[in-house]
Amino acid sequence: MFNRTQKYFFILFFFSSINFSLIAQNVNDALRFVQPGINGSARSLGMGNAFHALSDDVSGMMFNPAGTALVKKLEFAAGLDYFKFNNDAEFFGNQSEYSNSSTNLNQLGFIFPFPTVRGSMVVGIAYNRISDLTAALKFDGFNNDRNSMIQSLLDTDVPYDLYLTDNAGNTIIDGRLNQSGTILNSGALNNWTVNFATEVYHNLFVGGNLNFISGDYSYNREYYEDDTKNIYAGRETAPGFAFTNAFETFFLNSILKQEISGWDFKLGAIYQFGKLARFGTSIQFPKFLTIDEEFLVDGYSQFGDGTRKTLDPENYSDKVKYDIISPFSITAAISVSAVGLIVSAEANLIDYSQIEFKNPEGITEKYIGSINKDVKELLTAVANINLGIEYTLPVVGLRLRSGFILNPSPYKDDPSSFDRKYLTFGAGILADETIAVDVAYVHGWWENIGDNYGSDQSRTFQDITVNRLSLSFSYRF
């Protein structure tokens, strides 16, 4: 039977390549839910999500809650987007391209301005898809070195249960296998927001919102090791069992499923300098997230006479639960308007080394403590940068947009090529200050690496690109 210690090992080992990096599973769990996504309305995306100093529509609830105090009419908005993740990976000299995509409702919201004698008072409710977790990886190549996943799993019962070791847990397999596999990720984080904003002094707007977070994430990896050069033909992997004298294939399927729930709170302020400029700032208080997690492992070994030995999934599965607390996140932004042109810029500071795991169920406090130590040692503070412009063509009222997003890697030693960079473009039209239709396109790119086991023994080198097409509609009445 798969004991608790071995289950800890599986939690650490099998999902160490989630999100295709080298760090233990739980560090990546935190980053997956804490790093900023590139979701938003088509207008904000077209401007590179440099929207904290604007936020004067429904999507403002996702950025700076104070901005909604600038809305003078009741507003309804909805949005739909298409997201595609493409990964071109190099593995032992071979190139493999793989992609994954999703299409979803990404925004739905209402803003209700209350009549006031002076200033403004506005409440709003909204749904926003704040992060898309779709991803993919494919690799295939011959590893000529003397290492393999089979060897790396000798501390568990997997090789023994698959007749790949002797009774003492030793194996004749010492690498020189063809290694291949695929990884597919899917899921999203969603915010359900209640927002309040008001003008507390002439041209000074403040607001806050309470966000209820929900989401799901799934990870599915299929991994193969094949004796394509017949190196182990005629040698019994499990002495005394004649069918093992022609080892062909080792297969492992690892599945992770997570359900996410939680909440957070945000405060923001905007000061408007007449019609010329706005200064905005917001404080994102820590997110309190609860992760309900289930992992399952299945696999088999295949031999030349057709014999196949399989794992019992009941012995290689478990459920755990834990909390993640994110750091504070502080944003400062400015926008300038003149002659139909808006230029907006902002910086967001977040210290990822302050992420904390708490309240484990099914995992020891010692294990959680080791992950918190990894967070402190491996992660660092970063400043995310967003830039955007919008120009309204005279007479026709067509609004053209472009932007740039830079999300530096949160790992201390990552090169700049691992920073996530996005170019954005958009257009929209506002008819009679009532109906707005907007479209945006986002292209992002960065590099990454991933290890199937160990460190730099079975490594993929990845060139990742993402593309997003977003369509938004709003109506003011």
C-alpha positions, -999 to 999 in steps of 0.1 A, spaced: 0 0 0 12 35 -8 20 50 26 16 86 37 53 94 33 53 82 -3 22 103 -9 41 134 2 68 124 -23 43 121 -50 28 155 -43 62 169 -46 75 148 -75 48 143 -100 36 178 -101 70 195 -98 67 206 -135 33 222 -131 34 255 -150 66 241 -165 91 253 -140 116 236 -117 101 244 -84 81 222 -61 44 219 -67 32 241 -39 53 271 -49 38 269 -83 3 265 -68 8 299 -52 21 316 -83 -7 302 -104 -32 319 -83 -13 351 -73 4 362 -105 -17 388 -125 -36 375 -155 -42 393 -187 -79 394 -185 -101 425 -186 -126 443 -208 -117 448 -244 -111 485 -237 -87 479 -208 -69 451 -227 -65 473 -258 -47 498 -235 -24 472 -220 -45 470 -188 -30 504 -179 -64 512 -164 -59 521 -127 -60 559 -134 -91 555 -156 -114 527 -144 -145 548 -154 -167 519 -165 -178 484 -153 -143 469 -157 -130 495 -132 -142 471 -105 -114 448 -116 -87 475 -115 -94 506 -93 -128 506 -75 -126 544 -71 -130 548 -109 -166 537 -109 -175 569 -90 -169 587 -123 -198 569 -140 -229 591 -142 -253 566 -158 -265 531 -150 -243 508 -170 -244 471 -180 -214 454 -196 -205 419 -208 -175 404 -225 -164 373 -243 -129 361 -251 -109 335 -270 -75 324 -255 -48 302 -272 -16 290 -255 11 277 -278 43 260 -266 73 252 -290 95 229 -269 130 216 -275 139 183 -259 172 166 -266 175 183 -300 139 176 -311 112 203 -315 76 197 -306 48 222 -308 16 219 -288 -13 242 -281 -44 245 -260 -73 270 -261 -105 281 -244 -135 304 -251 -153 319 -222 -175 347 -209 -150 369 -191 -171 398 -178 -206 406 -167 -214 436 -145 -237 464 -135 -231 499 -121 -258 518 -102 -251 556 -97 -273 571 -69 -287 606 -73 -267 630 -51 -268 668 -46 -231 670 -50 -204 645 -59 -213 609 -66 -222 577 -49 -220 545 -70 -224 508 -63 -217 479 -86 -217 442 -89 -196 422 -114 -183 388 -125 -148 388 -139 -126 360 -151 -93 372 -137 -69 345 -148 -70 318 -175 -50 287 -166 -50 271 -200 -16 257 -210 1 228 -229 35 211 -234 46 182 -257 81 166 -258 98 136 -275 135 127 -276 161 101 -268 179 107 -235 213 91 -239 224 97 -203 222 71 -176 191 85 -158 154 79 -161 121 86 -142 121 48 -133 154 54 -114 142 86 -98 111 67 -84 131 40 -66 121 55 -33 85 46 -40 68 13 -48 61 23 -84 90 5 -101 85 -26 -79 48 -28 -85 55 -26 -123 81 -55 -122 110 -31 -130 131 -40 -99 142 -70 -79 129 -78 -44 154 -54 -29 143 -25 -50 172 -24 -74 168 -20 -111 189 -29 -141 175 1 -160 201 29 -160 187 53 -186 193 54 -224 156 55 -231 134 75 -254 113 99 -233 81 115 -245 49 130 -231 22 157 -230 9 181 -204 -25 198 -206 -36 224 -181 -71 240 -179 -91 261 -155 -96 297 -144 -99 320 -114 -131 341 -111 -140 372 -91 -176 380 -79 -174 416 -69 -194 440 -47 -181 476 -53 -187 510 -37 -173 543 -47 -179 580 -40 -165 615 -45 -154 625 -10 -140 659 -21 -140 678 -53 -122 657 -79 -111 631 -53 -128 597 -57 -124 567 -34 -138 532 -35 -135 497 -22 -147 463 -32 -151 429 -17 -143 400 -40 -154 364 -36 -131 341 -55 -139 308 -71 -121 287 -96 -108 253 -107 -76 239 -121 -67 206 -137 -33 192 -148 -29 160 -168 5 146 -177 11 115 -198 48 104 -197 65 75 -216 99 59 -214 106 34 -242 135 11 -249 137 20 -286 173 7 -290 166 -27 -273 193 -20 -246 175 -42 -221 164 -70 -244 172 -104 -229 177 -90 -194 151 -96 -167 141 -64 -149 124 -85 -122 146 -116 -117 126 -148 -117 99 -135 -139 107 -145 -175 82 -121 -191 104 -92 -179 134 -101 -201 121 -78 -229 112 -44 -213 96 -21 -238 76 7 -222 71 25 -189 40 48 -188 28 71 -161 -3 93 -161 -5 120 -133 -36 140 -128 -41 169 -104 -75 185 -97 -80 216 -76 -110 236 -65 -103 271 -53 -124 294 -31 -116 325 -11 -119 362 -8 -100 395 -9 -105 432 -5 -93 462 -25 -92 500 -18 -85 526 -44 -84 564 -50 -83 586 -80 -76 624 -81 -87 642 -113 -67 673 -124 -95 689 -144 -98 673 -178 -60 670 -182 -49 642 -160 -58 616 -134 -36 600 -107 -48 566 -94 -36 543 -67 -49 510 -52 -41 486 -25 -49 449 -31 -52 433 4 -40 397 7 -61 370 -10 -72 342 14 -75 311 -8 -85 276 2 -73 248 -21 -91 214 -22 -68 192 -41 -70 156 -54 -41 139 -72 -43 105 -90 -15 85 -105 -19 56 -130 6 37 -150 19 5 -166 49 -14 -178 49 -32 -211 70 -62 -221 79 -79 -254 56 -109 -250 26 -86 -246 25 -87 -208 13 -55 -192 15 -47 -155 -6 -18 -142 -7 3 -110 -37 2 -87 -49 39 -88 -64 34 -53 -29 30 -39 -16 60 -58 -41 88 -51 -49 112 -22 -68 143 -13 -53 172 6 -64 207 16 -45 239 25 -48 277 25 -27 302 5 -23 338 16 -10 362 -10 10 394 -4 -3 429 -4 -2 444 -39 2 482 -44 -4 501 -77 3 537 -87 -9 550 -120 -13 582 -141 -32 591 -172 -30 623 -193 -56 634 -218 -53 660 -246 -69 665 -280 -86 631 -281 -55 613 -269 -52 594 -236 -18 581 -224 -18 559 -194 10 542 -173 11 523 -141 34 502 -119 23 474 -96 46 462 -67 42 427 -53 67 408 -31 61 371 -40 84 360 -12 57 370 13 33 342 0 23 319 29 8 284 31 -13 276 61 -38 252 77 -28 219 60 -51 189 60 -36 157 48 -2 173 48 21 177 78 30 211 92 66 202 86 60 198 49 41 231 47 70 247 66 95 234 40 74 249 12 72 283 30 110 282 33 112 275 -5 90 305 -11 114 328 9 145 314 -8 133 312 -44 109 341 -49 114 379 -50 96 412 -53 88 425 -88 73 456 -104 47 449 -131 45 476 -157 15 485 -179 15 512 -206 -14 522 -229 -27 548 -253 -61 555 -267 -69 580 -295 -104 590 -306 -107 599 -343 -127 631 -347 -162 631 -362 -164 593 -365 -158 586 -328 -137 555 -335 -113 548 -306 -79 532 -314 -58 516 -287 -24 500 -281 -5 489 -250 24 469 -235 25 447 -204 56 435 -186 53 409 -158 88 400 -146 94 364 -134 89 360 -97 120 337 -94 152 353 -81 176 337 -107 154 337 -138 168 355 -169 149 384 -184 138 361 -213 115 344 -187 96 377 -181 61 377 -196 57 404 -222 25 413 -241 16 437 -269 -20 447 -271 -42 464 -297 -78 474 -297 -106 495 -312 -140 506 -302 -169 529 -308 -191 547 -283 -224 557 -299 -243 587 -284 -225 581 -251 -248 551 -247 -237 520 -265 -200 509 -267 -186 480 -286 -149 472 -282 -125 446 -295 -89 438 -284 -61 415 -294 -32 405 -271 0 387 -281 23 375 -254 57 357 -253 83 343 -229 107 314 -224 106 287 -198 122 254 -188 107 223 -172 122 191 -157 105 158 -158 126 147 -128 158 157 -111 175 189 -122 187 193 -158 185 155 -165 153 155 -186 147 191 -194 124 209 -219 134 243 -232 102 262 -241 92 292 -263 57 301 -252 33 324 -271 -2 333 -261 -29 351 -281 -62 365 -269 -91 380 -287 -116 398 -266 -150 414 -274 -169 436 -250 -203 454 -251 -217 480 -227 -249 500 -225 -255 531 -204 -290 543 -197 
